[in-house]
Amino acid sequence: MPATVAIQFVLDHLARPLADGDWTHLLPASIDAALVAAGVKARLGPLAFNTVSHRLAVLGKWHRINEWESYRRISGEDLAARCT
């Protein structure tokens, strides 16, 4: 999995604070609803931090087992660029 996919997964699924004090996530509503309808998610909205962290850890382990390039080599600069 390319690092950009891992970054987008985090941005889509974690809640981010807005200037007005509210929270949001970047996953489009139609995709969020489809994931709930398919039973992949229990409810609409962002995932818990621990859920995202666990899913990334499992993907990282799968990559190591298969000796694939690790998405975990994401620089802080790459992440910051995607967040702006």
N, C-alpha and C positions, 0 to 999 in steps of 0.2 A: 504494500500500500504506500503510495507516495506521501511524503510529509504533508503536502498541501491538503490531502484528503483527511488526515488526522486533525489538522488545524481546523478545517471546515466543520468536522464533526463536533469539536469542542465549541466552536463559535455558534453552531446551530443549536446545540443541546444545553448549554449552560446559561443560566440567567445572568443578565448584565444590568447594572443600575443605569437608570436614565437621569438626566439633569433634574427632572421634577420629583425625584425620589421614588418613582415607580420602577418596576423591573420588566425586562423584555428578553426574548431570545430570538435568534435569527432564522429558525426553522420556519419555512412558509406554512401557513395555516392548513393548506390543502394536504401537504405531506404529513404534517403533525396528525391531522384527522385520519389519514390513510394508515399511519402506523398504529393508532389506537384501534381502528376498525380491524386491522390484521392481528391484533393481540400482541404486537411487539412492545407497545407502551400501555400502561394501565390507564393513563389519563392525559388530557391535553396539557401542554405547557412544558417548561424546561424540566430536564432530568435533575436529580440530586447530584451534587458534586461527587459523592462516593460512587454512584452508579456510572458516571462518565469515567472516573478514574479506573474503576474495575474493568470496564469494557476496553479501555485503552491498554490496560495491563494484559488482558487476555489476548488482544490482537498482537501485542508485542511478543508474547510467549509463542504464539502461533508462527510469527515471522522467524523467531530464533530457532524453533524446532525445524522449520523448513529451510533454514539458512538463507532466508531472503533478506534484502536490505531493510534495515530498521528505520521505521518512521520516527523513532525517538531521537534522531539526530536533528532536531529542529532548533535552529538558533533563536535566541531571544529577539534578534532583529527581524527574522522572518515572521515570528508571531506578532510582534508589534506592528509590522507593516500590514498584516491582515486585519488587525483590530481597528485600524483607523479608517 
